[in-house]
Amino acid sequence: MGAQSISSYTVIYMLSEGEVRVTKKGEYRDSMGPGKLFGELAILYNCTRTATIKAVGNVKVKTEQRNISIAVV
C-alpha cells in the first residue's frame, strides 16, 4: 500500500505497528511507536491538526471515528 494523507478532524489514530515521526512547521519534534495515540487535539479543541505525522517505513494504524454533537441552549 502506498503513502496516504489523512486529514479528517473527527478521527483519533492509534499506532499499532511501526514508527512515525512528528514534525511541526517542518521541525522535528518526536518519534512515536506502537500504542501511541495522535489526532486527539483536533477533536478535543475543534481545531485544525497541530502537527504532521510521517511513517518511518511500514506502519499499521487503527482509527476511531468520533461523532461530535454540540448543543446550543
N, C-alpha and C positions, 0 to 999 in steps of 0.2 A: 504494500500500500504506500502511496506517495505522501508527501507532506500535505497537511491540511491546515487551513486557517479557520479558527473557531472564534466567534466574537459575540455570541449570544449573552445578554446580560442577565438571563434567568437560569443559568446553568452553573452548578458547582462541579468542579473536577477533582478526582482523586487519582493520583498516580499509582498504578498497581504494579508496573514493571518498568525498569529503566531509570534514566536520569534526565532531568531538564535543567536548563539554565534560565535564570531570571535576570532580565535587564530592565532598566528604566531610563528612558531618553537615551538609549544606546549604551549606557554604562552598566557593566556587570554588577549585580547585587548579591546573588546567591545561587547555589545549586540545590536541587531537591531530588529525593529518591522516593522509593515506594512508601505508600502510606500518607504522603503529604497531600494536603488539600490546597486548591487555588481557585480563584474566581469568586470567592465569598464576599469580598468587599463591595463588588458591584451590586450584589443583591442586597446586602445589609444597608448600604447607604444610597441605593438607587443612583449610582454614578457610572461613568464610563470605566473601562478597565484601567488600572493604575500601573500595570507592568506588562512586559512581553515575556512569554514563556516559549522557549525553543527546545526541542528534543535534542539530546546528545545520543545519537544512534536510534535504535528502535525502542519505542515505549508503548505501553498499554495504559489507557486512561479510562476510568469509569466515570460516568456522568450522572448527575441527579438534577432533574428538572424541578424548578420551584415555581409554583403559581402564586403570584403575589396579588393580594387584593387590598385596596386602600379604601377605607370607609370615610366618607365625608359627612360630618354631622352639622 
